[in-house]
Amino acid sequence: MKQAEARSDADDEHLQIQVPGVTKRDLGQRALDAREPIRMIVLRALQAYGVNVPAEAISDRRKRS
């Protein structure tokens, strides 16, 4: 694992929210369609809304080697 990736993971914090069921289903469907985790879909949406999201945070952590 690269040092930058390790630092990014160390900086991650948990955020737990409740959303309407229809919203969760829509996020799930978009994740399936894009073949990406919901986390990436949400981070991109937050970035589009103007929230500061580091570019390296928007990655599929499951695909690391």
Beta strands, then each sheet from edge to edge (+ up, - down):
end
